[in-house]
Amino acid sequence: MHTKFDTIIIGAGIVGVSTAIHLLKKEKTVLLLDRSGIATETSYGNSGIIESSYVLPFAPPHWSNIPKILMGKNAYARINYPDGLSQFPWMLNFYWQSRKAARIKSGAAMRPLVENAIAEHRAVMQEAGATHYISDHGRIKLHRSEDSFINGQYERDVMTQYGVPFEILSPDELQEIEPDIKPNFHRAIQLTDSKRYTNPAKAIQCAADWFVKQGGEYKQETVASLSQSDGGWQVNAHKCDNVVLCMGPWTNKLLKPFNHKFPLGVKRGYHKHYASAANIKHALVDADEGYLICPMEQGVRITTGAEFAMMNSDPQPMQIDLALLKAKELVEIGEAAEDKAWMGTRPCLPDSLPVIGQSHKHEGLWFNFGHGHCGITAGPASGRLIAQMITGETPFCDPNPYAPLRF
Ligand SMILES: Cc1cc2nc3c(=O)[nH]c(=O)nc-3n(C[C@H](O)[C@H](O)[C@H](O)COP(=O)(O)OP(=O)(O)OC[C@H]3O[C@@H](n4cnc5c(N)ncnc54)[C@H](O)[C@@H]3O)c2cc1C
């Protein structure tokens, strides 16, 4: 047991576990803390896609969808009334930062964290003995109409600029790869070198087990107090030189005494598993209806878009019901494998970039959170980056776009 750790990491989702592994590899003494276990929150129930094809941030909904969203009839986005209205200032900020030029800039700033995501994940999972959770059958996006296909042209142009490979397939062509998908769509875009996890939580658990086997320490513990002490930090009863907050949407909670508050938006998302008889290999994005169908170990997982709500308000999983109706038009879904839908909370900054770096107010206080819709993808590269920054090495990419100082 160490009396003082080099680094304590708070939060054991994909981002915290990746940070812990990269620091341990640099021969630092590391303690990883989480109140509820490894990958039990948002890193548990996502769609599992390693989005190395990410070139533009998640777009705000098209204006034509706004009435449906306001009425709660859309799986892509929904406002939970009345508490979701508290997110309104954040939504306006997000809309402002989603102008064309700002989206291109944000997408470009994110590329270093996502372009080698598959190699970064493989490296972590290879050591953890968990590569069997990574499927080569990644993501396919389905457009239901020619209009929808044309709307997607802009993103495809940007992917082409970055050299991201994809194939445009007709329903007949997709049938050859995925015979169990019903041909109720117009065009499919196959992201040919994308990958996905078949059980993200189990893969992250294997990575955390590897961290412990290699000498890292992990404790299930709620961090209730963070303070400066002896030229370093005290986290509950533990002491360290550096502390890294990887607490996703909960990060602001611990920061009140430190004069930091980040504009974190709360975009909740749901999933539910179904015992489908269909043999689907890829994760399917319904581009028009805003949900995904993801084959997982637990069954077919349907995941929803964003729900704007207060962090602690009761789950309202009606987007799952909306998604289910639409999903049945594309795939034989089968019976629900569980009664209740799972809920997770994406930690989202309005410029769609994470916060990675040291506090400009307090030495030794570090941040690695806010990965929004692509935290699974960018987790390992973000862990590599912050470990390089903490140890004073030359970072593999320019960390300035992620600097805490921008807020
Ligand atoms: C429906 C859905 C689908 C998604 N699909 C994808 C996808 O396909 N690909 C992709 O790249 N991303 C996807 N995402 C986003 C991705 O899941 C998140 O960005 C990512 O999981 C965030 O990871 P994290 O480690 O930052 O946060 P989390 O996994 O939420 O971890 C934060 C941890 O902090 C801990 N914590 C909080 N407060 C304390 C405290 N006081 N003391 C101790 N511990 C504390 C929590 O217990 C938690 O374990 C999806 C998200 C959702 C909701």
The ligand as an ORCA input file, in Angstrom:
! r2SCAN-3c Opt
* xyz 0 1
  C     -26.797      5.233    -25.617
  C     -25.340      5.603    -25.786
  C     -24.624      5.090    -26.873
  C     -23.275      5.435    -27.052
  N     -22.577      4.853    -28.073
  C     -21.250      5.151    -28.237
  C     -20.505      4.506    -29.279
  O     -21.011      3.657    -30.018
  N     -19.202      4.847    -29.431
  C     -18.595      5.785    -28.634
  O     -17.424      6.097    -28.838
  N     -19.273      6.369    -27.597
  C     -20.583      6.074    -27.389
  N     -21.297      6.667    -26.372
  C     -20.613      7.638    -25.488
  C     -19.728      6.924    -24.474
  O     -20.424      5.855    -23.883
  C     -19.276      7.932    -23.388
  O     -18.686      9.057    -23.993
  C     -18.221      7.267    -22.496
  O     -18.694      6.062    -21.952
  C     -17.820      8.222    -21.366
  O     -16.871      7.542    -20.595
  P     -16.317      8.133    -19.247
  O     -15.297      7.193    -18.749
  O     -15.931      9.567    -19.464
  O     -17.599      8.223    -18.296
  P     -18.365      7.073    -17.467
  O     -18.308      5.760    -18.141
  O     -19.729      7.610    -17.165
  O     -17.505      6.974    -16.143
  C     -17.494      7.979    -15.153
  C     -17.301      7.266    -13.829
  O     -17.142      8.234    -12.775
  C     -17.627      7.636    -11.601
  N     -17.870      8.655    -10.575
  C     -18.667      9.752    -10.675
  N     -18.643     10.444     -9.521
  C     -17.802      9.779     -8.680
  C     -17.355     10.008     -7.338
  N     -17.752     11.072     -6.630
  N     -16.489      9.119     -6.789
  C     -16.047      8.042     -7.487
  N     -16.453      7.783     -8.771
  C     -17.306      8.642     -9.356
  C     -18.909      6.937    -12.068
  O     -19.298      5.914    -11.166
  C     -18.498      6.419    -13.438
  O     -18.122      5.050    -13.412
  C     -22.643      6.345    -26.139
  C     -23.360      6.843    -25.054
  C     -24.687      6.470    -24.855
  C     -25.440      6.998    -23.673
*
